[in-house]
Amino acid sequence: MAISINSETIKRLADEVGEDTVSLLLNVFSDELEQYSKQLSSQPSVDQVGEISHAIKSSAASFGADDLALMAQECEYRVKKGQDDWVLDHLTEFREMVESMVFEYKQLAGSNELINRMF
């Protein structure tokens, strides 16, 4: 599953907070995603998936994880509509997306060279 990071969002973030702070923020975001990944791996209830989805939705969009933000938005919507079967059927896909983004953002945060390539 190839999920990309929106480089324009990272550039905008760097403009807002400064390039030096971007790496720190990316680390914080990846740590946050890692916690959500663990929660999603521990057989969460549908309501818990809704809470996790809500939390991920806006932060993912803020950090350029557009596909993850869309998936989180869809999960949250389906929970609100009571479509539990859909949520449970897509839980593995959602968790895998979160795990993939943890890896991608940790890699990005740990490499100024990768961050600089985005500019």
MIDOSE-1310 file (N, C-alpha, C; in nm, 2 decimals, decimal comma, always signed):
residues 119
mais	+0,08/-0,12/+0,00/+0,00/+0,00/+0,00/+0,09/+0,12/+0,00; +0,09/+0,19/-0,11/+0,17/+0,31/-0,12/+0,09/+0,44/-0,08; +0,13/+0,50/+0,02/+0,06/+0,62/+0,07/+0,17/+0,73/+0,07; +0,13/+0,84/+0,01/+0,23/+0,94/+0,00/+0,20/+1,06/+0,10
inse	+0,30/+1,13/+0,13/+0,29/+1,25/+0,21/+0,28/+1,37/+0,12; +0,19/+1,46/+0,14/+0,17/+1,58/+0,06/+0,28/+1,68/+0,09; +0,37/+1,69/+0,00/+0,49/+1,78/+0,02/+0,45/+1,92/+0,03; +0,34/+1,96/-0,04/+0,30/+2,10/-0,03/+0,25/+2,14/+0,11
tikr	+0,19/+2,04/+0,18/+0,15/+2,06/+0,32/+0,27/+2,08/+0,41; +0,37/+1,99/+0,39/+0,49/+2,00/+0,47/+0,56/+2,14/+0,44; +0,56/+2,18/+0,32/+0,62/+2,31/+0,29/+0,55/+2,42/+0,36; +0,42/+2,42/+0,35/+0,34/+2,52/+0,42/+0,36/+2,52/+0,57
lade	+0,37/+2,40/+0,63/+0,40/+2,38/+0,77/+0,53/+2,45/+0,80; +0,63/+2,42/+0,72/+0,76/+2,48/+0,75/+0,76/+2,63/+0,74; +0,68/+2,68/+0,65/+0,67/+2,83/+0,63/+0,61/+2,89/+0,76; +0,51/+2,81/+0,82/+0,44/+2,86/+0,94/+0,52/+2,85/+1,06
vged	+0,60/+2,74/+1,08/+0,66/+2,72/+1,21/+0,82/+2,73/+1,20; +0,87/+2,73/+1,08/+1,01/+2,73/+1,06/+1,06/+2,59/+1,03; +1,16/+2,58/+0,95/+1,21/+2,45/+0,91/+1,27/+2,37/+1,02; +1,33/+2,44/+1,12/+1,39/+2,37/+1,23/+1,28/+2,29/+1,32
tvsl	+1,17/+2,35/+1,33/+1,06/+2,29/+1,41/+0,99/+2,18/+1,34; +0,99/+2,17/+1,21/+0,92/+2,07/+1,13/+0,96/+1,93/+1,18; +1,09/+1,90/+1,19/+1,13/+1,77/+1,23/+1,07/+1,73/+1,36; +1,07/+1,82/+1,46/+1,02/+1,79/+1,59/+0,87/+1,76/+1,58
llnv	+0,80/+1,84/+1,50/+0,65/+1,82/+1,49/+0,62/+1,69/+1,42; +0,70/+1,65/+1,32/+0,68/+1,53/+1,25/+0,71/+1,41/+1,34; +0,80/+1,42/+1,43/+0,83/+1,32/+1,54/+0,71/+1,31/+1,63; +0,65/+1,42/+1,67/+0,54/+1,42/+1,76/+0,42/+1,35/+1,69
fsde	+0,40/+1,39/+1,57/+0,29/+1,33/+1,49/+0,31/+1,18/+1,48; +0,43/+1,14/+1,44/+0,45/+0,99/+1,42/+0,43/+0,92/+1,56; +0,47/+0,98/+1,67/+0,45/+0,91/+1,80/+0,30/+0,90/+1,83; +0,23/+1,00/+1,79/+0,08/+1,00/+1,81/+0,02/+0,89/+1,73
leqy	+0,06/+0,88/+1,61/+0,01/+0,78/+1,52/+0,04/+0,64/+1,57; +0,16/+0,63/+1,63/+0,20/+0,50/+1,68/+0,11/+0,46/+1,80; +0,07/+0,55/+1,88/-0,02/+0,52/+1,99/-0,16/+0,48/+1,93; -0,20/+0,54/+1,83/-0,33/+0,51/+1,77/-0,32/+0,37/+1,70
skql	-0,21/+0,34/+1,64/-0,19/+0,21/+1,58/-0,20/+0,10/+1,69; -0,14/+0,12/+1,80/-0,15/+0,02/+1,91/-0,29/+0,00/+1,96; -0,37/+0,11/+1,97/-0,51/+0,11/+2,01/-0,59/+0,03/+1,90; -0,56/+0,06/+1,77/-0,63/-0,01/+1,67/-0,60/-0,16/+1,66
ssqp	-0,48/-0,20/+1,71/-0,44/-0,34/+1,71/-0,50/-0,42/+1,83; -0,56/-0,35/+1,92/-0,60/-0,42/+2,04/-0,75/-0,44/+2,05; -0,81/-0,48/+1,93/-0,95/-0,51/+1,92/-1,04/-0,40/+1,97; -1,03/-0,28/+1,92/-1,12/-0,17/+1,97/-1,26/-0,19/+1,94
svdq	-1,35/-0,13/+2,02/-1,49/-0,13/+1,99/-1,51/-0,04/+1,87; -1,63/-0,04/+1,81/-1,66/+0,05/+1,70/-1,66/+0,19/+1,75; -1,71/+0,22/+1,87/-1,70/+0,35/+1,92/-1,56/+0,40/+1,94; -1,47/+0,31/+1,98/-1,33/+0,35/+2,00/-1,27/+0,38/+1,86
vgei	-1,30/+0,31/+1,76/-1,26/+0,34/+1,63/-1,30/+0,47/+1,58; -1,43/+0,51/+1,62/-1,48/+0,64/+1,59/-1,40/+0,75/+1,66; -1,37/+0,73/+1,78/-1,29/+0,83/+1,86/-1,15/+0,84/+1,80; -1,09/+0,73/+1,77/-0,95/+0,73/+1,71/-0,96/+0,80/+1,57
shai	-1,06/+0,77/+1,49/-1,07/+0,83/+1,36/-1,09/+0,98/+1,37; -1,17/+1,02/+1,46/-1,19/+1,17/+1,48/-1,05/+1,24/+1,52; -0,98/+1,17/+1,61/-0,85/+1,23/+1,65/-0,75/+1,24/+1,53; -0,75/+1,13/+1,45/-0,65/+1,12/+1,34/-0,69/+1,22/+1,23
kssa	-0,82/+1,23/+1,20/-0,87/+1,30/+1,08/-0,80/+1,44/+1,06; -0,81/+1,53/+1,16/-0,76/+1,66/+1,14/-0,61/+1,67/+1,15; -0,55/+1,59/+1,24/-0,40/+1,60/+1,25/-0,34/+1,54/+1,12; -0,39/+1,44/+1,07/-0,34/+1,38/+0,94/-0,34/+1,48/+0,83
asfg	-0,45/+1,55/+0,82/-0,47/+1,65/+0,71/-0,36/+1,76/+0,74; -0,34/+1,80/+0,86/-0,25/+1,91/+0,89/-0,11/+1,87/+0,86; -0,08/+1,74/+0,86/+0,06/+1,70/+0,83/+0,08/+1,63/+0,69; -0,02/+1,65/+0,61/-0,01/+1,60/+0,47/-0,03/+1,46/+0,45
addl	-0,09/+1,39/+0,54/-0,13/+1,25/+0,53/-0,27/+1,24/+0,47; -0,29/+1,29/+0,35/-0,42/+1,31/+0,30/-0,51/+1,19/+0,28; -0,44/+1,08/+0,24/-0,52/+0,95/+0,22/-0,56/+0,90/+0,36; -0,48/+0,91/+0,46/-0,51/+0,87/+0,59/-0,62/+0,96/+0,65
alma	-0,62/+1,09/+0,63/-0,72/+1,18/+0,67/-0,86/+1,14/+0,61; -0,86/+1,11/+0,48/-0,98/+1,07/+0,42/-1,04/+0,94/+0,47; -0,95/+0,84/+0,50/-0,99/+0,71/+0,56/-1,04/+0,74/+0,70; -0,98/+0,82/+0,78/-1,03/+0,85/+0,91/-1,16/+0,92/+0,90
qece	-1,18/+1,01/+0,81/-1,31/+1,08/+0,79/-1,42/+0,98/+0,76; -1,39/+0,88/+0,67/-1,48/+0,78/+0,63/-1,52/+0,69/+0,74; -1,42/+0,65/+0,82/-1,45/+0,56/+0,94/-1,53/+0,64/+1,04; -1,50/+0,76/+1,06/-1,58/+0,84/+1,16/-1,72/+0,85/+1,11
yrvk	-1,74/+0,88/+0,98/-1,88/+0,89/+0,93/-1,95/+0,76/+0,94; -1,89/+0,65/+0,91/-1,96/+0,52/+0,91/-1,99/+0,48/+1,06; -1,91/+0,52/+1,15/-1,94/+0,49/+1,29/-2,07/+0,57/+1,33; -2,07/+0,70/+1,29/-2,18/+0,79/+1,33/-2,31/+0,74/+1,26
kgqd	-2,30/+0,67/+1,15/-2,42/+0,62/+1,08/-2,46/+0,48/+1,13; -2,38/+0,43/+1,22/-2,41/+0,30/+1,27/-2,38/+0,18/+1,18; -2,29/+0,20/+1,09/-2,25/+0,10/+0,99/-2,13/+0,02/+1,05; -2,16/-0,05/+1,16/-2,05/-0,12/+1,23/-1,98/-0,23/+1,14
dwvl	-2,06/-0,29/+1,06/-2,00/-0,40/+0,97/-1,89/-0,34/+0,88; -1,92/-0,22/+0,82/-1,83/-0,15/+0,73/-1,70/-0,12/+0,81; -1,72/-0,06/+0,93/-1,60/-0,02/+1,01/-1,52/-0,14/+1,05; -1,58/-0,25/+1,09/-1,50/-0,37/+1,12/-1,44/-0,43/+1,00
dhlt	-1,50/-0,43/+0,89/-1,45/-0,48/+0,76/-1,32/-0,40/+0,72; -1,32/-0,27/+0,75/-1,21/-0,19/+0,71/-1,11/-0,15/+0,82; -1,13/-0,21/+0,93/-1,04/-0,19/+1,04/-0,89/-0,22/+1,01; -0,87/-0,34/+0,95/-0,73/-0,38/+0,92/-0,67/-0,28/+0,82
efre	-0,74/-0,24/+0,72/-0,69/-0,14/+0,62/-0,66/-0,01/+0,69; -0,74/+0,04/+0,78/-0,72/+0,16/+0,85/-0,59/+0,15/+0,93; -0,58/+0,04/+1,01/-0,47/+0,02/+1,10/-0,34/+0,01/+1,01; -0,34/-0,06/+0,90/-0,23/-0,07/+0,82/-0,19/+0,07/+0,76
mves	-0,28/+0,15/+0,73/-0,25/+0,29/+0,68/-0,18/+0,37/+0,79; -0,24/+0,36/+0,91/-0,17/+0,43/+1,02/-0,03/+0,38/+1,04; -0,01/+0,25/+1,04/+0,12/+0,19/+1,06/+0,22/+0,24/+0,95; +0,17/+0,24/+0,83/+0,25/+0,29/+0,72/+0,29/+0,43/+0,74
mvfe	+0,20/+0,51/+0,78/+0,23/+0,65/+0,80/+0,33/+0,67/+0,92; +0,32/+0,59/+1,02/+0,42/+0,60/+1,13/+0,56/+0,58/+1,08; +0,57/+0,48/+1,00/+0,70/+0,45/+0,93/+0,75/+0,57/+0,85; +0,66/+0,62/+0,76/+0,70/+0,72/+0,67/+0,74/+0,85/+0,74
ykql	+0,66/+0,89/+0,84/+0,69/+1,01/+0,92/+0,81/+1,00/+1,01; +0,83/+0,89/+1,06/+0,95/+0,87/+1,14/+1,08/+0,88/+1,05; +1,07/+0,82/+0,94/+1,18/+0,83/+0,84/+1,20/+0,97/+0,80; +1,09/+1,04/+0,77/+1,10/+1,18/+0,72/+1,16/+1,27/+0,83
agsn	+1,11/+1,25/+0,96/+1,15/+1,34/+1,07/+1,30/+1,32/+1,10; +1,35/+1,20/+1,07/+1,49/+1,16/+1,11/+1,59/+1,20/+1,00; +1,54/+1,26/+0,89/+1,63/+1,29/+0,78/+1,61/+1,44/+0,73; +1,69/+1,53/+0,77/+1,68/+1,66/+0,71/+1,70/+1,66/+0,56
elin	+1,77/+1,56/+0,51/+1,79/+1,55/+0,36/+1,65/+1,53/+0,30; +1,57/+1,44/+0,35/+1,44/+1,41/+0,30/+1,35/+1,53/+0,31; +1,35/+1,60/+0,42/+1,27/+1,72/+0,44/+1,31/+1,82/+0,34; +1,44/+1,84/+0,33/+1,49/+1,95/+0,23/+1,45/+1,92/+0,09
rmf	+1,44/+1,79/+0,05/+1,40/+1,75/-0,08/+1,26/+1,80/-0,11; +1,18/+1,82/-0,01/+1,04/+1,86/-0,03/+1,03/+2,01/-0,07; +1,14/+2,08/-0,04/+1,14/+2,23/-0,07/+1,19/+2,27/-0,20
